[in-house]
Every structure is written in structure tokens, then in C-alpha cells.
């Protein structure tokens, strides 16, 4: 299942939605019903590797602040209940954009910013007993986007054919 939501505007018409939610101000509910031994999760009877959030922020602030970005990624990891392995961030001059990744035992959070356009692209993929929606809430609170587009993708969905 893919979910595309937009805050401050309509979903991007170039991205074909499977499910479009009208109210992006409400937090995502990515709760899981069961965690399997291999860290796959089960929600609504569907077993999958984890939730992948693809996030575009428009009209965001602090996108060239490298220390703030690192603190924010660390807070995202903590709030999501994930395990941080490594953070690598690169600050580009003269525009001041930042690209980087927080590598997690449960996967990753990546970021690419264009401060000259007040735009940031975040990618959150987590498996197991984590709460990626909490990381999203941290990003929203820190960077205060005027508009955002979010796609949720369930990765590694197990079907009967894949179980044979």
C-alpha cells in the first residue's frame, strides 16, 4: 500500500497515488500488530520488511545548519526507537545545502537540502519494532515546512507466492 499525503496543497499529480489522504496534519499511524523473529512486521494481516517514508518539505527553514541537522537526525533516531550506527553529513558551499545519512541497524534516514529553494528531501526506512512516524514528527517540528508531500511504501511485502 502506498499513501501519498500533502500539506498545504494537493498531492503531486506526477505521482500516481494508490491511496490519498486528505488531512496531512494528522500524524501517520504506522503501528504494527506483530514483530517477527526476522524483524519483518505485521499490520492489518500484511507481513512486510518495514515502512519507507519519502518526504518532500517545501518552505522549510534551517536547511543549511549542519549542527542542527545532526542533532535533528539523532533526535529522530531516538524518538523512533531505532539504533544509530553512524551519521555522515556533507555541507556544500556556497549554497549551503546538506546531504547525508543516518545509518541504522533498522535501515536509514537520509537527507538532501536545497536551502536556496527552501526545499528538503528526507527518506526514512525502518524495519522491526521502530516508529518512523515519530521521526517524521521531529522533522516537521524542527524544519517547519509550509508544504509537504509524503509517500509511505511498505517494503518487502510477503505474498503467498513468495512464501513457497
URCOR-V633651 format. One record per pair of residues at least 12 apart in sequence whose C-alpha atoms are under 7 Angstrom apart, sorted by the first residue. I is the first residue (numbers start at 1). GAP is how many residues later the second one is. Records with the same first field share a line. If there is no record, write none. Layout:
I: GAP + GAP
This chain:
1: 17 + 152 + 153
2: 15 + 16 + 17 + 149 + 150 + 151
3: 14 + 15 + 16 + 17 + 148 + 149 + 150
4: 13 + 15 + 16 + 17 + 145 + 146 + 147 + 148
5: 15 + 16 + 17 + 19 + 144 + 145 + 146
6: 18 + 142 + 143 + 144
7: 17 + 18 + 140 + 141 + 142
8: 138 + 139
9: 138
11: 138
28: 105
30: 103
35: 93 + 94
39: 88 + 89
40: 87 + 88
41: 87
47: 110 + 111
48: 106 + 107 + 108 + 109 + 110
49: 78 + 106 + 107 + 108
50: 75 + 76 + 77 + 78 + 104 + 105
51: 74 + 75 + 76 + 101 + 102 + 103 + 104
52: 72 + 73 + 74 + 100 + 101 + 102 + 103
53: 70 + 71 + 72 + 97 + 98 + 99 + 100
54: 68 + 69 + 70 + 96 + 97 + 98
55: 66 + 67 + 68 + 93 + 94 + 95 + 96
56: 64 + 65 + 66 + 92 + 93 + 94
57: 62 + 63 + 64 + 88 + 90 + 91 + 92
58: 60 + 61 + 62 + 87 + 88 + 89 + 90
59: 59 + 60 + 86 + 87 + 88
60: 58 + 59 + 83 + 84 + 85 + 86
61: 57 + 82 + 83
62: 81
63: 34 + 50 + 52
64: 32 + 33 + 34 + 51
66: 25
73: 29
76: 59 + 62
77: 58
79: 55 + 56
80: 50 + 51 + 52 + 54 + 55
81: 49 + 50
82: 22 + 24 + 48
83: 21 + 22 + 23
84: 18 + 19 + 20 + 21
85: 18 + 19 + 20
86: 16 + 17
87: 14 + 15 + 16
88: 12 + 13 + 14
89: 12
95: 20 + 21
96: 19
97: 16 + 17 + 18
98: 14 + 15
99: 12 + 13 + 14
100: 12
106: 20 + 21 + 22
107: 18 + 19 + 20
108: 16 + 17 + 18
109: 14 + 15 + 16
110: 12 + 13 + 14
111: 12
